[in-house]
């Protein structure tokens, strides 16, 4: 019975049979069959099955709440007894921009995810628009990145803004431009650049700073933060990085340039499918830590 209840809880967490079967490591037909067995055992209809997905019935909601309690008690008991054979097997997929994993922003994420020993977490760096699309296809549970304007938001997604950010131009501390008190656009037009791109971004340019960075002036393109920062260190090259990279840049001898014109600010935060209860719970905990 515990096996059926724990599988039911995962379905209740995700509200998606495909995602739940992936987390549980079983086929979707097997999961569907097990859920039918549970309904027969309880003589209750637990799901409303519709063409666009599933929802919990009133009885399903009641069972879900009890399943959460049961699974938590079981897993806490295993942990207290030091069961070395028990290992996290369920994977929560998190997609995010570089600044969430390569700056101090990672600390609240670590704090919250450590509270879920029954889950493993897989992080993938990516561009916000593409990641949001993958939320809708349920390839990810939580996405962290640029929050779209209200008119562009999807009704199926929840958006939790966390902070305001912008892109800043960094250079090696010995770069000639650092001798200028104010740097204007004309001072940047002939500079050489390192472009940091996400894995799915194929272009070497970015709409945020196309005016400054022509393709002929891009020397290096990389999808690694470490490589990008190392290429700029002790060199003549410039790079655009989010404001949150200030501490990392400083440790590598990079400084923000005193540009006259600033790049536009944007809101960054966390997103998840409204039907994904587990994601909502985790995001709420992370948000509270970020807002402390």
Secondary structure as UniProt FT lines:
FT   HELIX           2..14
FT   HELIX           17..24
FT   HELIX           28..42
FT   STRAND          47..50
FT   TURN            51..52
FT   STRAND          53..56
FT   HELIX           58..80
FT   TURN            81..82
FT   TURN            84..85
FT   STRAND          90..96
FT   HELIX           98..101
FT   TURN            104..105
FT   HELIX           106..113
FT   TURN            114..115
FT   TURN            117..118
FT   STRAND          119..125
FT   HELIX           128..136
FT   TURN            137..138
FT   STRAND          142..146
FT   HELIX           150..152
FT   TURN            155..156
FT   STRAND          157..165
FT   STRAND          167..172
FT   TURN            173..174
FT   HELIX           176..179
FT   HELIX           185..188
FT   TURN            189..190
FT   STRAND          193..196
FT   TURN            199..200
FT   TURN            207..208
FT   TURN            210..212
FT   HELIX           215..217
FT   STRAND          218..222
FT   HELIX           225..232
FT   TURN            233..234
FT   STRAND          238..242
FT   HELIX           243..245
FT   HELIX           246..251
FT   TURN            252..253
FT   STRAND          254..256
FT   STRAND          266..273
FT   TURN            274..275
FT   HELIX           277..290
//
